[in-house]
Amino acid sequence: MGTSFNEQFDQHGAWRREFALRLKLLSEWLKDHDLMDAGVEERLRRLEGQMRSDKVMVAFVAEFSRGKSELINAIFFAGYKRRIMPASAGRTTMCPTELGYDAEVPPCLRLLPIETRLQTQPLMEWRMVPDKWHRIDLDVNDPGQLSQAFEKVSEIRRVTVEDAKALGFWHEDSPEDNPMVGADGLVEVPRWRHALINIAHPLLKQGLVILDTPGLNAIGAEPELTVNLIPQAHAVVFILAADTGVTKSDLAIWREHLIAEEDGDGGGASRLVVLNKIDTMWDALSTPAQVQSQIERQRRTTADLLGLQDQQVIPVSGQKGLVAKVNSNAELLKASNLPALEHALANGVMGERQKILNSAVSTNIAELRTEATRGLGIRRRDLAEQMVELKGLRGKNIQVIKHMRARIEQEQADFDASGAKIHAVRSVHLKLLRDVFTLLGTATLKSEMQELTDALRTPGLKLGVRKAYAKTFDRLREGLRKAEKVSGEIQTMLTGTFRQLNAEYGFSLQAPREPDLARYERDLDLVERSHNQYLGVSNALRLAQPEFADRLVRALATRLRVIYESALGEVELWNKSASAQLDAQLRERRRNFGRRLEAIERIQQAASGLDDRITEIASQETALDVLDAKLAELTSHLTSTSMAASNAAAVQPALKTA
């Protein structure tokens, strides 16, 4: 079947580590040769951070009892030779569970009490308050202890209907989704709101994050899960039961929480639909061909109902796949069809992730190389000027040399006097830049979110809530367009100013590439689409509850903050690149004046000084050629390493989005 997900993730991790190491070597080399200006340093820092912290999230979404946790065990944890995630009959995963690795946190299971839903803070804020989580330390070398600890995620509480309503698990408008009321008048709700598992599993250490979600009722009650966590996933594995096919609740999850995230241009996360438990269709009274025919019929029916291609629906048996891996049974593993799912994950998730990283690497390395090469070019030009100047002094008398010194000193004085003009240009640049920072800043976003919150807090049913949301996103888009317009003005000003400075002082300034703020407008469109699912008539009663509306807005604010911080980061990098160029050329010009005066002084003091200086400059030019070749070698190797990894990840066509 080709490379499994685990094997390809290992390859991805090895590539990331090698790339980060080579990036560090490049950084040290640039520092050693004084080619590290602020723009180059920032670009290197971002690239290294992206490589070291890059996460790949795979979200497993299903209604209860679809074998989701067993499938996670089979794909990721079969190496423990037993079940790790709870996967017994009935409801197992009662709260959303994230499995990942953070080297700064000891192996542990952290559980957030369900009562935190009564407060308005989003999950992102609760993550910053570790003492509010119930923590259980884990022994990663003891599979039994791990399994026992993970059972905690299935714990429940029995509460009154009123409490269940306050917690978001009881809705008068959809009685069919409400939990059953016991003889004592109480209903079952999850004990925990969210679980974080931190273990040093080989895949998790390399940046894999697994999101295990509960059923429809729990998903709908936690807006942040739908509008933040699931959309962040690089792949969503939607699991159905092969014997039942697409049920009403399955279809509700698909329509309300998954297809809303699809990007019309095919840019959304990969969607895989899994028909799990095909072993329930293995029938001793039917021939293998008849069983396979039934499975294929169910596959086609599922694809038609969900609007997918047949190949996007993969029939498997997670349970038999786990048993086969534990017992090293190749025949059973093939019958489970688990390798087909792993292959699709490998090519869909890792292939797409590698493409994204490769694009970022290629762009940033190319610009980094351009900036560093420009620094070498400045030095080369200054040496050439000095060479012409010194050769012109051959055979000249002392008086001519004195005159040359006076001319250099006058040039230096004129250059120093130009500082006021350059300072004025920078002042205008910074003023416009502050306007961009204001438009994309935290205060602006907070103001918009407060206005939306006020609109949702009006008493009664929120029949105009969709309009309020639309107005908010229209204003956010308008703000981005204004920021884009101002950045365009800055770019025009930079281009004109740099051209003027190049003409007056012989600089080689070039305005860096303008930030692409239009793509963040597309991100806003995706976020708005994912939120619209909460604004229909079916959620009118929920939205009438102030606490639910507040949670929804806070979840929205969390996701928007990520978009705006990314946009600001791009603007800051653009600004640093422009400023660093100017600073570097000013610094080199001042050094050049010093070197020219030093050469004149040496010539005045000794007759042999002129020839010695000419020879010295020639050797420096040769050294620059060596540096230029080394820079090309180091950056080309980084780009070729990235391309090779990307090509390896794309041996098979990447899985198309649903």
N, C-alpha and C positions, 0 to 999 in steps of 0.2 A: 504493500500500500504506500510505500515511500516513507518519508521522514515523519515521525510522530510529533505531536505538539511538544512533548517533553524534550525530545531530542533537538527540535528546532529552537526551543527556548534556551536550551543549553548553548547552542551555537550563537544565538543572539546575545546571551550574557557574556560569552567569551569575546565576541566582537566588541561589545561595549567596553570591557575591561582593557582590551588591547588599544582601543581608540583613545580612552581616557589617559592611558600611560603615554602614548605618542603625543598627545596634546600637551601633557605636562612637560615632556622633553622639548617640544617646540617652544613652550612658554619660557623655560629656563634658557634656551638658546637665544631667544629674542632679548631677554634681560641681559645676558652676558655681552651682547653686542649692541646694547643701547638702542634697540629698535622697538621697545615696549612703550608706546605712548598710551594715554588714557583710553582712546578708542579701541586700540588693539587689545589692551588688557581687559576691557569690559567684554569684548566679543569672545575672548578666550575663556573668561570666567563663566559666561553664560553657556558656552558650548560644553565646558567641562561639567558644569552643574547639570545640564540636560542629560549628558551621558551617564553620570553617576546616579542620578535620582530618577531616571526614566522608569515609569511604571507602565505595566500592561495589565489592564483590568478586564477580566472576563466575568460577566454577570450571568448567573443561572436563575432564570425566572420560571415559575410554574405555580399552578394551583396546588393545594395540598395533595399528598399521596400520589405524586407522579414519578417518584423514584429519583428526585433531584439530588438529594444528599448522597444516595448510593452511587449516582453517576459521578459526582465529585470525588468520592472515594476511589472509584475505578480509574479515573483519568489521572488524578494527582497523588493519591496516597496509598496505592497498591503496594508500594515498596515497604510499608509497615507490616505487610502480611496479615492485615486484619482491618476491620472497619475503624475509621477514626471519627468521621462525622456521624452523628446519630442517624440511623436509617432503619428503624424498626417500623412495624405496621402503625398506621394512624398518623397523626400530626407530629412531626419531629421538630423541624426548624420553625419555632414560633416567633422569632424576631429576626430582622435582617442581620446577617453575620458577615463580617469582612475578615478575610484571612490575608495577612501580609507580614512583612518583616521590617522592623526598625532596629538597627544595631544599638541605638541608645536606650532602648527599653528592654528589660529582661523578658525571657519567654513567659507569657502570661495570657490569661483570658480576662478581658475587662467587659463588664456588663452594666449597661445604663438602665436604672430602674424605670419602669413604665410610667411612674408618677411624674416624671419630668415632662410628659406631654401636657400636663396641666399648666406649664409655664410656656412662654412664647419663644424662648431661645431656640435657634436651629441647632441641628446636630453639630455643625461646624464649631459653634461656640461651646457646646458641651465637651467637645474633644479637648478644649483648652483648660478644662476643670477636672483634672484626674481624680481628685478626692471625692467626686460625686459618683464615681464608677465603683462597682464591686469588683475586686480584683482577686484572681486565683492564679498563683504561680504554677508554671507547667514544667514538667520534666520531659524534655524532647527525646530522651533516650528510653522512656518508658511508655510504649504504645498504650498499655492498659490505663495508666494514669491520664494520658491525653484523652482517650476515649471517654473515660468517666467524667473528666472535667467538661468535655464538650456536650455532655448530656444536659448541662445547665441551660443551654439555649432552648431546650424544649419545655422548660418549666412554665407553669401557669399559675394564675391566681383566680379565685372565685370572688366576684364582686356583684354589687347590686346593678340593676339595669341602669339606674341613674349614674352610677360611677362609670359603667361601660360607655354610656352616652358621652360623658365628660371626657373620657379617654379616647373617644373616636371609634369605638367598636360597636356602636348601636345606632341605627338610623331608622327613624320612623318611616322615611320615604322609600326604603328598600328592605322590607321585613324578611324577604327570602335570604338576604345575606347576613342577617343577624345571628349571633350564636344562640344555641338552644338554652332555654331557661330550665334549670333543674327543679326538682320537687321542693327545694328550699328557697326558690325564687331567685337564686344566684346564677350568674353566667360565667363561663370561662374566658379569661383574657390572658395574653402573654404576661409573664412576670417582668420581662425585660423589654426595653424599647429598641436597643441596638447592642450588638456584641462585636468586640474587636479581638481577634486572635493574633498574637504575635509569636511566631515560632520560626526557627532557623531551618526551615525546609529548603532544600537546594533551589527549587524553583522560586520560592518566595524571596530568598536572599538575592536572587538575580532581578527582582523587580516585578514579579507576578503578584497581582492582587486578585483574589477570588471573592466575588460578592454572591452570597447565598441568600436569596430572598424568600419570604413566606408567601402565603396565598393572597388572593385578590383583596380580601377584607383588610389585611394588614398593610398591603401596598397602598390602597386608597386612603387609609388613615394617616399615612406618613408622606406628606407632600414632598419633602426633601428627597425621599427615595426616588420618586418618579422624576422630579425636575432637576435633581442634581446628580445623584449617584448613578442611576441607570444610564443617563445621557453621557456620563464621563467614560463609560465602558467602551473598550475598543471592539468588543464582541458581546453580543447577547445571545445566550443559548436558551431558547424557549422550549420547554419540555412538556410533551403530551403523553398520555397513556395510549399505547398501540391498540389495546382492546376497545377503548371507548372513543378514540379519535378526538375531534374538536368538540368539547362540551360548551354549554352556554357560558359558564364562568371562564373557560379557557379563551373563548372568543372575546369576552369582555376585557380580559387582561391584554390580549393582543391589540384590540382596537383602541382601548383607552390609554394604554401605557407603553406600547412598543411602536406601532406604526406611526404614531404622532411625531416620533423623533426622526423619521426618515427624511433625509435631505433629497429634494427633488433632483439634484445633480449627482446623486449617488455618493455623496460625501459623508453619509452617516456611518454609524458603527455597523460592522458586519452582523447580519441576523442569521442565525442557524435555528432551524426547528428540528427537534428530536422527537421521534416516535419511540418512546421508551417502553420497556417491558415486552418486547416482541416474543420473549420466551413463553408468555401466556398464550400465544397463538400456536406454539409448537404442539402438534396434536398427533398422538401415536396412531390415530385412526385415519389420518390424512397423509398423503405422500409429501415428501419435501417440496416437490414442484407445486402441489396444491397450497401448502403453507406459504410458500414464497409468493404465489399468485395473490393470496389474501393480503399479505403484507404490502405488496405493490399497489393493490387496489386502495388500501387504506392510505397509502402514501399519496397517491394521485388525488384522492378525495380531500385530504388535508391540504395539499398544495392549492387546489381549486378554491377551497373555503377561505384560505388566508391570502390568496392572490399572489402565490409564489410559483417559481419554476419547480418541477419535480425534484431536481437535484439539490434544491435547498432544504428538502425534508429528508432527514437521515434516520432510518429505522435502526435501533440498537437495543441491546439488553445490557443495561449497566450492571445489574446483579451478576449475570453470567460472565460479563467481562471482568469484574472484580475477582470472581472465583477462579477464572482462567488464569489471571495474572498471579494470584496467590499460589496456585498449584502448578504454575508453569505449563498450562495445558494449551498448546498452540491451536489444536483443532477447535476447542470450545471458544477460544478467543476469536478465531475467524468467524465462527457461527454467530457470536455476539454482535459482530459488525462494529465493535468499538474502535478498531483501527481506522475505519472510514471516517468516524467522527473526529478522531485525533488528527487525521490527515487534513480534514477540512479546517479545523481550528488552526493547524500549523500554517497552512497557506493563506487562510483568510485573515487571521489576527496578525501573525508575525510578518506575513508578506506586506500587509498594509502598513504596519507599524514601522517596518524597515524602510519602506518608501518615504514615509513622513520624515524620519530621522535623516535619511540620505539627502532629502531635499534641503533640510535645514543645514546639514553639514556642508553640502556643496556650495550653497549660497554664502554662508558665513566664512568658510575657508577661502573662497575666492576673494571676498571683500577684505579679509584679513591680509591676504597676500598682496593685494593691491596697495593697502595702506603701508605695509612694511616695505614694499618695493619703492613706494614713493619716497620713504625716508632715505633709502639708499640712493635714489635718484638725486635728492637734494645734495647729498654729500659728493656724489660724482660730479654734479654741475659746479659746486664750489671748488673742488680740486681742479677742474678744467680751467676755471677762471683764474685760479692762482697760477697754474702752469703757464698760461698765456701771459699773465702779468709779469712773472719772474723771467721768462725767456726774453721778454721785451727789455729787461734790464741788462742783458749781456752787453759788455763793452761800454756801458754808460758810466759817467763819472759820479762822484759823491753828491754833487749838487742835484743831479737828476733823481738819485735815490732819495735824497731829502724831500724833494718835491713830491715824489711818489708817496712817501710817508704822510705828508701833510694832506694829500688828496684822500688817502684812506681814512685819516682821522676826521676829515670833513664829511665823508660819506657816512661814517659811523655816527657823527653828531646829527646829521639830517635824518638818519634812520631812527635814532632814539627820539627825535622830535615828532616822528610820525605816530608815536604811541598814542597820542590823544585822539587821532582819527580812528585808529583801530579800536580804541576803548569806546568811542561813540557808536561805532558799528555794532559792537558787542552789546551795548546797552539797548539798542533798538531790537536786536535779535532776542535778548532775554525778556524784553517786555512782551513781545509777541508770543514767546515760548510760555510765559506765565499765563497768557490767555488760553493756550492749549491745555496746560496743566489744570486750570480752573474748570474747563469744560469736561475734562476726563477725571476730575478729582473726586475724592471721597465725599466731600461736602455736597457736590452737585447730585451724586447718586443718592445720598441720604435724603436730600430734599425731595427728590422724585418719589422715593419709597414712602416717605412720610405722607405725601399728597395722596398716594394710592391707598395707604392704610386708612387715612381719614375717610376716603370715599367708601371703603369696605366696612367701616365702622358705623355707617348710618343704620338706624334701626330697621328691622323688618327684612323681607326678602330682597336680595340684591339683583333686581331685574336689569339694572343698568351696569352691572359689573363688567360685562364684556366691553362696553363702550369705555369704561374707566381704564381698563387694561390697554385698550387700543390707543387711547390718548397718551397714556404713559409711554408706551413704546414709540409712538410717533414723536414725542418730545425727545426721547433718548436718541432716536435716529437723527433727528434734527441737530441735536448737540454734537453727534459724531460728524455730521456733515459740516457743521461750523468749524470743528477742530480740524477737519480735513482741508477746509478752505484756508484757515489761518496757516496751517503747515505748508500749504502751497505758496502762500505769500512769503513765508520764511525761506522756502526753497528758492524762490525767484530772487529774493534779496541776497541770499548767500551766493547764488550763481553770479549775480552782477558784481557783488563786492569782491568775490574771489578773482573774477576776471580783471577787475581794476587793480587789485594788489599784485596779481601776476604781472601786469603790464608795468607797474611802477617800480616793483622791487625784484622782478625776476623770479617770483615764487612759482610753484607748480601746484597751487591749490585746486582742488576739484570738489564740488559739493557732493556729499554722500547721497546714496539712494534715498529718496523720500519715503517715509513710512507709509505702508499700505493700510490706511484706516478703513477702507471700504470693506475689507474682509470681516471686520468686527461688526459691521452693520449686518452682514449675512449671519453672523453668530447670534445677533439679536433676533433675527427672523426665526431662527431655530428655537430659541428659548421661548419666544412668544407662542409658537406653535405647540410646544410641549405643555405650556400652561393653559392653553385654550380648553384642554380636556376637562379642566376643573370648573369651567365657567358656564357649562350648560345647565339646562333645567334640572337634570338629575342630581346636580350638586347644590341646588338652590338652598335646601335646608341646611346643609353643612356650612355654606357660606354665610348663612344667617347667624352662625355661632361666631362671636368675635374672636375666640381663641383659635379657631380653625383658620379664619381669614388672616390673623396675625402670623400664624405659622407659615401659611402660604406665601405671604409677602416676605417674610424673613428668609424662607428657602429661595425665593426669587432673588433677593438682595445678595445672598451668598454666591449664587451663580453669576450674577451680573458683575460682582466685585472682581471675580476672576477675569472676566472679559476686559473690564476697564483697566485692571492692573497690567494685563498683557499689552494693551494698547499704549499705556503710559510707558511701559518698559521699552517698547519699540521707539517711541518718541525720544526717550532719554538716551538710548543708544545712538540714535541719529544725531542728537545734539552733541554727545561726547565725541563722536567721530569727526564732526565739523570743527569743534573747538580744539581737539587734539591735533588735527592737521595744522591749524594756525599756530598753536603753541610750539609744535615741533619745528616749523619752518622759521619762526621767530628765534627760537633757541639756536638752531643751526646757523642762522645768519649772524647772530651775535658771536658765536664760536668762530665763524669764518673771519670776522673782523679781527678777532684776537689772533688767529693763526697768521693772517696776512701781516699784521703789525710785528708779530714775533719773527716772521721770516725777514722782514726789512731790517729789523734790529740785528739779526744774525749776519746779514749781508754787510751791514755797516761795520760790524766788529771784526770780520775776517774775510779775506779775499776769496777763500774757498767756500764760504757760506752759501753762495748762490747755487753752485753746482750740487752741493750737498742737499739743499732744499728741493731742487728739481728732481734729484734721484729719489728723495724721500717721498715726494708726491707721486711719482711714477709707481713706487712700491705700494702706496696706499690705494691707488687706482686698481692695481692687480688684486689687492686684498678685497676690495669691494666686489670685483668680479667673482671671487671665491665665495663671498657671503651671498651674493645674488644666486649663484648656482645652488648653494646649500639650502637657501630659503625655498627655491623651486622644488628641490628634492624632498624637503620635509613636508611641504604643503601638498605636493602631488601624491606623496605616499598616503597621507591622510585621506585625500579624496578617493584614491584608487582602492584603499581598504574599505571605505564606505560603499563604493560601487560594487566591489566584489561580494560584500555581505548582502547587499540588496539583491544582486543577481542570484545569489544562492537561495535567498528567501523566495524568489519568484520563479523557481523552476517550473512550478505548476501555476496556472492562472489563479490570481487571488479571487477568493470568494466574492461574488457580487452581493451588494446589499439588497435587502428585500425591497 
